[in-house]
């Protein structure tokens, strides 16, 4: 069932509050700016599928359900019809990996870990 923008806003805000997260904690967990979250939760901004993916991950709710509620049901159809599951995001960070296989995605994740470790070692 598709929600209006205001219904979706209230829904997302209630989930965040029920989990005990502040807007700033959500920002730290998934790199969505506090101002964007506030606009979204007040019904002034429609969240994109990438934002919904990030929120579904930290809120532990079904991504396809969020897509439906936000009016992106065409993306669910594409996801369900695709035999090789091309509509994916590496590590839930909004990196479009359409057309890549599991080995490619794993390589991207290893590279991200390499960069993180490199930065961590540079700080020492």
N, C-alpha and C positions, 0 to 999 in steps of 0.2 A: 504494500500500500504506500503510495507516494504521499509524503507530508508536504504541507505548505512550508515556505521558508521559515516562518515563525514557529511552526510546530517542530521542525527539524532543529531549530535553534534551542528551543526549550528542552527537547529530548537530549541533545548533546550536553547541554549545561547540567541537566539533572543527573546524567550518568557521571560526569566529572565530579559533581558535588557528592553524589552517593559514594564514590570511590575515595572521597576525602582529598582530592587534588586541588590545588590552587591553579590559577592560570599560569603562574610562573613555574610551577612544578611540571605542568604539561609541556611548557616551553623547553625545559631542560631535558625532558624525556624524548621529545620528538622534533625539536627544532622548528616549532611553529611559533611565530612571534606573538607575544601577549596581546598586542593591539589587534592582530588578525583574529585571534581567538575571541577577543571581546566583541569585535564586529560580527563575527559568525554567530556567537551565542546571543546576540541581540537582534538577530534576523536581518542585519544590514549587509551581510556578505554571504554568498552561497559557497560552501566548501567545495573544492575541486575533488575529483576522484583520488588524487595523490594525498591530499590532506585527510580524506576519509580513510584511506589505507593506513596512514600513520595513527590516526585516532583509534581505528578498530584494533590495532595491535596493542596499544597501551590500555585501552578500555576493555580489552578482551571480549569484543563483540563481533558478530559475523559481518565481514566486509560486504558480502553480497546483499545482506539485509540493509546495510547503510546506503549502498548504491541505490537500492530500490526506493528507500525513504527519501533520498535526495533527488530522485528523478533521473537517475542514470541507468535505468533498466536495460538500455541498449548495450551497455558494457557487459552486463551479466550474460546476455544472450551471446555476445561475441566470445566471452570466456568459456561458456558451456559448450558452444559449438566447436571451438578449437580443439582438435585432437591432441596437439602437442603443447597445449597450455601456453601459447605465446604471450598472453596478456599477464605478465608478471612484473614484479618490481624487486630488484636485488636488495636483499637485506632490509626491506620495507623503508628504503630511503628515497623513494621516488625516482630511481634510475630505471628508465624504460628499457627493458631487456627483450622486447619483442623480436622474435626471430633467432634468439640465442638458445643454445641447448644447455642442459644442466652443467656440463663441463665448463662452458663459457661463463656461466653465472658463478660457479665456484671459483674460477680464476679471478673474476672481479672481486669477490669477497676476500680472497687471499691478498690481492693487491691493496685493498682498503686496509686490511690488518697490517700489511707491510708499512704503509704510509703512517698509520697510527703509531706503530712501534718506532719508526724513524723519528717522528716528532717527539715522542716520549724520550728517546735517547738524546736528542739534540738539547733538551731542556736540562739534562744532567750536567 
